[in-house]
Each structure stands twice: as C-alpha cells, then as structure tokens.
Amino acid sequence: MEELTPGKVLDRLRSNLRGAGIELAESELESMEEQGLLKPILIFEQVMKGFSSSLVPDYLEIGEGESGIVPPMPVTFPCSAAAAGFAEPLDAPVHDMATLLESGEVTPVELVEASLARIQARGTLLNAFQIRLDDEARMAALRAEKELAAGDCRGKLHGIPVAIKDNLDLAGSPTAAGSVILGRLPAIRDSDAVARLKEAGAIIVGKTRMSEFAYSPGSNNDHFGPTGNPHDPGRDTGGSSSGSAAAVAGRMVSLALGTDTGGSIRIPASYCGLVGLKPSHGRLSLAGSVPLSWSLDHLGPLARDVEDAAILYDGLCRPAFRKGQARAGKAAAPGLAIAADAGLKGIRVGILRDDGSGRALASDEVLFAWRRGNSALAAAGAEILEIDLPELQALRALNATLLAIEAAAFHAPTMRGQLSGYGAFPRLRLLAGWAYGPSDFVRVSQARAALRVRCEGIWRKIDILCTPTTPSEAPTLGTPGRLNFTSPFNILGWPAISLPSGRSVAGLPLGLQLIGKPWDEARLFLVAAVAERGMPIP
C-alpha cells in the first residue's frame, strides 16, 4: 500500500467532503491541519501496519465469558439504619435517604424542594443545567409521597431527585445534546433509560449541560459555555457528562445519568470526586438517545458512592413493571450481598505497569493516590499482580478512529445544510472524520478483533484490572481532559468504574479505575465497594 502522507490525507478529505456535498472553506481545511486534527489518521495507519487484511472483523462481539452473557444481577448491600449527621436530608446518600423516605421521616416533596433550591443557588454558578423541570418535579413528588404513604414503595429510587444528561429523550422536553441545531421540538416519548427511572419512582428535576454532541472529554461548549467543578469553579468538570457530574458533586441531586464514548462518565467522576460506571457495552439501553458513536456509546450512573451507583444501575437493569407483576423494587431476585466486613480473598487484581505509551502513567499525585488504592485492595485480601498491557496504545488510536467515522456518518445530513450551526470545536473534529478511507471502518474492526483476543488473555491471570482514571487532576475550566485510561475500554466494551482515590495538593479529587470481565458488573461493584471502604477520602 502506498505510504499515506499529510498532504494525501488533506487531498482525500477535500475529495470526500466534496463527494458528500459538504462545503468547507480552504482556510478551515488548513486550520484542521494546523491543529493536528488529521494526525489521528496517520497514527491509525501506523497501527494498522501490524494487522493482516485477512482478519475477520468483529463488529463488537465483546465476548460472552465462559458460560455466555451473564444476566444483570441485582446488587444488594446489607440493610442498616439511616446514617445521622447530615445537615439536610438531600446530603445523605441514597441508600440512607431511601430508608428515611419509606419510614416517612422525610418526604419526596421536601427532597425535591431542597433540590430545586440548590439548583437555583448553585446550578447557575456552575452552569450545570440545560433545562429545569420544576413544575413536573413537584407534581411527581406529590405522587410519590402519596404512593409511599400508602405503602406502595417501588424500591430505593422511589422519591429520589435525579438529573439526566441532555442527550436522552424526555417526553415533552427538547433534546438539544449540547447543540443549537437540535432541541427545537419536544421529544415525543421517553428514552428507555428515562422510562426505567420513572417506573422506579425517581423524580427527574432537570436535564444537564454537556459538551456539544458529546464530542469532547471536557465541558467546553461554544454555545452554552463550560461547566464549573464544584470543588473549584475555575476547574473543569470533565466531559461530556459535565452537568450531570456537577449536579451530583454539587449536591443538587442525589444521582444522575451520563453517557460514555471514550470516558465521558469516568473522567467527570474522577475530576469531581464521584463514582461513575461504564457497564459492558449493550448492558443498558440507549434507545431514545442522540448517539455519538453507536459502537462505543455506553449509558451509566454518576453517584456519590459505590452503593448509590449500584442502586441506580440496578434500577436501569430491571425489567419494566407491568400490571399483575411485583414492583421492580420489590421483585425477589438473587443479589450480590456485600457484607460490611467483606474481603477480597481469592480475587486477583492486576495493577497496570506498561500501557504501551513509553511514558509515565500519570502525574506523581495521581500515582500516589492510585497506589494508596492498590494498598487498600491488598489489605482486603486481594492478590496483587503487575500486568503489562501495551495494547492500550493501539486501542486508543482505534477508539478515536471508530468514533470519528461513526460520528461523521451520523452528522452527515445535518452538516450538509447546517454546518454553520456547529461550534468550532466539534465542527472541525466531525469534518476530520471524512479524512478516513472507504475501507477504514472494516479495518478498525479487524484490528479490534485481534487486539481483543490478545487483551482477553489477562483474564486467565487476573479477575480485575486497576489503573488510574485520568493522568492528572482537573484542568482549568473549559479544557478537555485526556482519555489515556478510559477510551481503550470503550472499544473493548468491558465494564469499568471510577471511584475517588484521594486529593491533589490543590485539594482536587483524583480517581482510580477498576475494569472487569465482560458482563461481570457484580464483581466490579464488590471490589469497588471494598476499595472504597479501605481508602476513605476526607
């Protein structure tokens, strides 16, 4: 094959855009080259030199384990009395708040009013919300209050204020996905995720800010501005689930939904001191959402602790309620009991040593906090093993390639007629997706198949992989984060969870990431819960 050069990439981009009917000024093409937006195409070509063109593409066969796909297992924690010492009920974790709600000590109306007051006070400062749903939330709170008073409890989400990312449809509200192109008409029906939340009795108080079309690992948005980090408003929340993270970390809501294509749940979780889960690809339905990349998008929870994340995950997994059936929250099903003194004896945790980059994994502060987490796992009885996974470097390039190709395909109709409606940051990145060749979608799928086989070999040695979540603390406001340790697990489709591991000298949160086998979210929650107890964060 003829060697691909920057000039040839630019020529191909011109030709492909012309063929797609997308007009672009030569100055913008030159700007794309100057900003290095075409460099990923050259990196992809270098990566592909190591793979045969005869490989069978996988098209996201993410693996089924030894006994097939594991069904979603409800994750249960031991019952305990509601914790005391919180200034207001909304400050309590969901697993405590649910007890207070069911006993009548707190009402959904009180929680929703507290949530709306905080959104008014803090949401504007941080720029966390796209849409507020005050009237709808108040009506839902009154319904939940009557149901709970009548003993009709649907589970731990019943009466809990939550927020949703604004790429998820909510009937009667527009879905802008961080853009000015969409969102002119209200959604006709709820997305699957929103329908599950409503069925579980959760109360949606608003839709949250996000980077435009979710195409940034930061909160930068040319139309609506960035979202400040509750720990320091001059720092970024990370993206693209920026508003959802700010809403939970700022204690405006108890829980929030995000989506994750290269790290968009886990990066905000790391920067904001939260727990964020990206389940196995396909575990949670994204029907009724605005996609960024069909093959890489994941839905997941953002929460203050592991147990709260498990509660929201469990609610999203459960089958929808139908008349004549037990309520979702009351359904009898075997769960994963995590006792207060649960240890990790017999669980092998792999600590990443080589990621293939040839550089230090992260900053000294991040590495110190990460090692603190590793020590907590060892103290709980886990067997700690060092693992080399140099394939991560190639997986980063493949994730960027697949994302660019699929995003360009989704946006092609809109870009033909409304190109000026895109902000500069996503517009140029979406246009760069047209610089790939006609066979590159198949080629990236072929390489993923080969790399997945190589990477799956680690599961013969370990049960959980542990990495930092991000290589540094939160950057300045509006600055995109880095996907070093998050994007490889989107293209593999493996479940991954980020949890707080410490703070930097500046007092900013730092995160630790745990990665599990496909479909094994239950074990991931177990290890995360034990790690969380072993490294309390002040």
Buried (B, 14 or more C-beta within 10 A) or exposed (E): EEEBEEEBBBEBBBEBBEEBEBEBEEEEBEEBBEEEBBEBBBBBBEBBEEBEEEBEBBEBEBBEEEEEBBEBBBBBBEEEEBEEEBEEBBBBBBBBBBBBBBEEEBBBBBBBBBBBEBBEEBBEEBBBBBBBBBEBBBEBBBEBBEBBEEEEBBBBBBBBBBBBBBBBBBBEBBBBBBBBBBBEEEBEEBBBBBBBBBBBBBBBBBBBBBBBBBBBBBBBBBEBEBBBBBBBBEBBBBBBBBBBBBBBBBBBBBBBBBBBBBBBBBBBBBBBBBBBBBBBBBBBBBEBBBBBBBBBBBBBBBBBBBBBBBBBBBBBBBEEBEEEEEBBBEEEEEBBEBEEEBEBEEBBBBBBEBBBEEEEBBBEBBBBBBBBBBEBBBBBEBBBBEBEBEBBBBBBBBBBBBBBBBBBBBBBEBBEEEBEBBBEBBBBBBBBBBBBBEEBBEBBBBBBBBBBEEBBEBBEEBBBBBBBBBBBBBBEBBBBBBBBBBBBBBBBBBBBBBBBBBBBEEEBBBBBBBBBBBBBBBBBBBBBBBBBBBBEEE
